[in-house]
Amino acid sequence: MELANPRAFRAAREHEWARLEEILRRAEERSVRALDDEDLRDLPVLYRGALSSLSVARETSLDLELVSYLEGLSARAYFFVYGVRTPISSRIGAFFARDWPLAMRSLWRETLVSLLLTLIGAAAGYLLVMSDHSWYDNFVAPELANGRDFSATTELLRNALYDSGGDHSLSVFATALFTHNAQISLLCFALGFAFGVPTVMLLTMNATMLGAILALSASFRLTFEIGGWLAIHGTTEIFAIILAGAAGFRIGWSVVFPGEKTRLAAAAQAGRTAATAMVGVVLMLLCAGLLEGFGRQLIVEDWARYTIGGIMLVFWCAYFYLPRRGLSSHG
């Protein structure tokens, strides 16, 4: 019988395998676009035929070489029948058009918690420093403050906010602040697996530093001025930190409340969404760095700084949360 005779089995179906292999060779050497209509029509039929041959070969214990050949041929065909080869430009486009905003939208609950912790921390830092100036050094490290503390003069602090690049110390302060915030963002995400506890602490502690800086400026009657200086890049930078905290919370909560999944499976699923969000957070931090580097030096009018900061905040909120076709949250 055909099924019991490897040579007869091969002879009866070998022409189909050869045809499938030829189609795959052209698709692999060039692309699926190199296939004509007949090839595209035959590909799924030949693939199913190869699977059928593989099933027969396994059940009738035909030679191992033939089984291995059919397994490899079926695997190659599967990629072209069901797999999708997406150009890098399409992948990037899909990330910005769908993946990134969808990931951020699915984290809305965690984002609200992260925002609340940031507001609480900032308020606590502000109130504590306003009540006792000695708290300032507890929230803002001396190497980060770089002389911008309660021993400074109003004129020094005011001039620093409108420096156009001549004050090297301000550049050092701004760079150190940006580096610090970038590190906090990455740590909020990376340490989220520890039940979210480190993320809570990092968000709160970082926010107290912001509150302390605002309290310092308020004490020297520079609240409006420091607000503009922070707004031009801070609406992007602080938003990125909040989103990084949300990504960390998503992983931490999946470990604490895995549902019907195992903790490892729940964390892996949450990690995919959080990782997509974090790629976007890194891009936001790069954008904030450009705004801080150029905007701080080139734009010295307060209302212009507030306007740019406000525009960026509206842009991010609209980009992430504004309803649009083909984008819905499943989080």
C-alpha positions in Angstrom: 0.0 0.0 0.0 1.0 3.6 -0.5 1.0 4.4 3.2 3.2 1.5 4.0 5.8 2.1 1.3 7.9 5.2 1.8 9.0 5.3 -1.8 5.5 5.1 -3.2 4.3 7.7 -0.7 7.1 10.1 -1.7 6.6 9.5 -5.4 2.9 10.3 -5.1 3.3 13.6 -3.3 6.8 14.8 -4.0 5.7 17.1 -6.8 3.5 19.0 -4.3 6.3 19.4 -1.9 8.6 20.5 -4.7 6.1 23.1 -5.8 5.7 24.4 -2.2 9.4 24.5 -1.7 9.8 26.6 -4.9 7.2 29.1 -3.8 8.9 29.4 -0.4 12.3 29.8 -1.9 11.2 32.8 -4.0 9.3 34.3 -1.1 12.4 33.9 1.2 14.9 35.3 -1.3 12.8 38.3 -2.2 9.4 38.8 -0.6 5.8 37.7 -0.8 5.3 40.4 -3.4 7.5 38.3 -5.7 4.7 35.6 -5.9 2.1 35.8 -8.6 -1.6 35.2 -8.1 -1.3 31.5 -8.8 1.4 31.1 -6.2 -0.6 32.9 -3.6 -3.6 30.8 -4.4 -1.6 27.5 -4.2 0.4 28.4 -1.1 -2.3 27.6 1.6 -3.4 24.5 -0.3 0.1 23.1 -0.6 0.7 24.0 3.1 -2.3 22.0 4.2 -1.1 19.1 1.9 2.3 19.2 3.5 0.7 19.0 7.0 -1.4 16.0 5.8 1.7 14.3 4.5 3.5 15.0 7.8 0.6 13.5 9.8 0.7 10.3 7.6 4.4 10.0 7.8 4.3 10.2 11.6 1.4 7.8 12.0 2.8 5.1 9.7 6.4 5.4 11.1 8.0 6.3 7.7 11.7 7.1 7.7 12.9 9.8 10.1 14.6 11.7 7.2 11.2 12.2 5.5 9.5 13.3 8.7 12.2 15.8 9.4 12.0 17.2 5.9 8.2 17.6 6.1 8.4 19.2 9.5 10.9 21.8 8.2 8.8 22.4 5.1 5.6 22.9 7.1 7.3 25.3 9.5 8.6 27.4 6.7 5.2 27.5 5.0 3.4 28.3 8.2 5.4 31.6 8.5 4.2 32.8 5.1 0.6 31.6 5.4 0.0 32.9 8.9 2.9 35.0 9.8 3.1 38.7 8.9 6.3 40.3 7.7 5.9 43.9 8.6 8.4 46.5 7.3 10.2 48.5 10.0 8.4 51.7 8.9 5.0 50.0 9.4 6.0 48.8 12.8 7.1 52.2 13.9 3.9 53.7 12.5 1.8 51.1 14.3 3.6 51.9 17.6 2.8 55.6 17.4 -0.6 55.2 15.9 -1.9 52.4 18.1 0.4 50.5 20.4 1.7 53.4 22.5 -1.5 55.3 23.1 -3.4 52.0 23.7 -0.9 50.9 26.3 -1.1 54.3 28.1 -4.9 54.3 27.9 -5.1 50.8 29.5 -3.0 52.1 32.4 -5.5 54.9 33.3 -6.3 53.5 36.8 -2.6 53.2 37.6 -1.9 56.6 36.2 -4.5 58.2 38.5 -2.9 56.5 41.5 0.5 57.7 40.3 -0.8 61.2 39.8 -2.4 61.2 43.3 0.9 60.1 45.0 2.8 62.8 43.1 0.3 65.5 44.2 0.4 64.3 47.8 4.2 64.2 47.8 4.5 67.7 46.3 2.0 69.1 48.7 3.8 67.5 51.7 7.2 68.8 50.5 5.9 72.3 50.0 4.1 72.5 53.3 7.0 71.0 55.4 9.6 73.4 53.8 7.3 76.4 54.2 6.8 75.6 57.9 10.5 74.8 58.5 13.2 75.7 56.0 15.5 73.1 57.4 13.4 70.4 55.7 14.7 71.7 52.3 18.1 69.9 52.6 16.3 66.7 53.4 14.4 66.8 50.1 16.9 68.4 47.8 20.5 67.0 47.9 23.1 69.8 48.1 24.9 68.5 45.0 21.6 68.8 43.1 20.6 72.2 44.5 24.1 73.5 43.6 23.8 76.6 45.9 20.1 77.2 45.1 18.8 77.1 48.7 17.7 79.4 51.4 21.2 80.9 51.7 20.9 82.3 48.2 19.7 85.8 47.3 16.5 86.6 45.4 18.5 88.2 42.6 20.6 85.1 42.2 17.6 82.8 42.0 15.7 85.2 39.7 18.6 85.7 37.3 19.1 81.9 37.1 15.6 81.4 35.9 16.2 83.6 32.9 19.8 82.6 32.1 20.4 82.3 28.3 23.3 79.9 28.7 25.9 82.1 30.4 25.3 80.6 33.9 27.1 77.3 33.7 25.9 76.4 37.2 22.2 76.5 36.1 23.0 74.2 33.2 24.6 71.8 35.6 21.5 72.1 37.9 19.1 71.5 35.0 21.1 68.6 33.6 21.3 67.0 37.1 17.5 67.5 37.6 16.8 65.9 34.2 19.1 63.0 34.9 17.6 62.5 38.3 14.1 62.4 36.9 15.1 60.0 34.2 16.6 57.6 36.8 13.4 57.9 38.9 11.3 57.0 35.9 13.3 53.9 35.1 13.4 52.8 38.7 9.7 53.2 39.2 9.1 50.8 36.3 12.0 48.4 37.1 11.1 48.0 40.8 7.4 47.7 40.2 7.6 43.9 40.5 8.2 44.2 44.3 4.5 44.6 44.8 4.7 48.3 43.8 6.1 49.4 47.1 9.3 50.9 45.8 7.3 52.7 43.1 5.2 54.3 45.8 8.3 55.4 47.7 10.1 56.7 44.6 7.1 58.7 43.3 6.4 60.3 46.7 10.1 61.1 47.5 10.6 62.6 44.0 7.4 64.7 44.4 8.6 66.1 47.8 11.7 67.4 46.1 9.4 69.2 43.6 7.4 70.6 46.4 10.5 71.8 48.2 11.8 73.6 45.1 8.4 75.3 44.8 8.5 76.3 48.5 12.0 77.8 48.0 10.8 79.9 45.1 7.6 80.9 46.9 9.7 82.1 49.9 11.6 84.4 47.6 8.4 85.5 45.8 9.3 83.7 42.6 6.4 81.3 42.3 5.2 82.5 39.0 8.7 82.5 37.5 9.7 79.0 38.7 6.3 77.8 37.4 7.2 79.0 33.9 10.7 77.6 34.1 9.4 74.2 35.1 6.3 74.2 32.8 8.2 74.4 29.5 9.7 70.9 30.0 8.1 69.8 33.2 4.6 69.0 31.8 6.3 66.4 29.6 8.9 65.3 32.1 6.7 65.0 35.2 4.0 63.3 33.1 6.6 60.8 31.9 7.5 60.0 35.6 3.8 59.6 36.4 3.3 57.2 33.5 6.5 55.3 34.5 5.0 54.8 37.9 1.8 53.6 36.4 3.7 51.0 34.4 5.4 49.8 37.6 2.1 49.6 39.4 0.6 47.5 36.6 3.4 44.9 37.1 3.2 45.1 40.9 -0.5 44.7 41.1 -0.5 41.8 38.6 1.9 40.0 41.1 -0.4 40.8 44.1 -3.7 40.1 42.3 -2.9 37.6 39.5 -6.6 36.5 39.1 -7.0 33.1 37.5 -3.4 33.2 36.1 -0.2 32.2 37.9 1.7 35.1 39.2 4.4 34.6 36.6 1.9 34.5 33.8 0.1 37.6 35.1 3.4 39.5 35.5 4.4 38.5 32.0 1.2 39.7 30.5 1.3 43.0 32.4 5.0 43.4 31.5 4.2 43.5 27.8 1.8 46.5 28.2 4.1 48.2 30.7 7.2 47.7 28.4 5.3 49.3 25.5 4.4 52.2 27.8 8.0 52.5 28.9 9.3 52.8 25.4 7.0 55.8 25.1 8.2 57.2 28.4 11.8 57.2 27.2 10.7 59.1 24.1 8.9 61.6 26.3 12.0 62.1 28.5 14.0 62.7 25.3 11.4 65.3 24.2 11.6 66.9 27.7 15.4 67.0 27.4 15.1 68.9 24.1 12.5 71.3 25.5 14.7 71.9 28.6 17.9 72.3 26.7 16.7 74.7 24.0 13.5 76.2 25.5 15.1 77.2 28.8 17.9 79.1 27.0 16.0 80.5 24.0 12.6 81.4 25.6 12.8 83.7 28.6 9.3 85.2 28.6 7.1 83.7 31.4 3.9 83.5 29.4 5.6 81.9 26.5 7.0 79.2 28.8 3.6 78.6 30.3 2.1 78.5 26.8 4.6 75.9 25.5 4.2 73.8 28.6 0.4 74.0 28.4 0.4 73.0 24.7 2.6 70.0 25.4 0.3 68.9 28.2 -2.8 69.2 26.0 -1.0 67.3 23.3 0.0 64.4 25.4 -3.5 64.1 27.0 -5.2 64.3 23.6 -2.7 61.8 22.1 -3.2 59.3 24.8 -6.9 59.7 25.8 -8.8 61.4 23.1 -11.3 58.9 21.6 -10.6 58.0 18.0 -11.5 55.3 15.5 -9.6 52.0 15.8 -8.4 52.7 19.3 -10.1 51.3 22.4 -8.8 50.3 25.8 -9.0 46.9 27.2 -7.4 47.6 30.5 
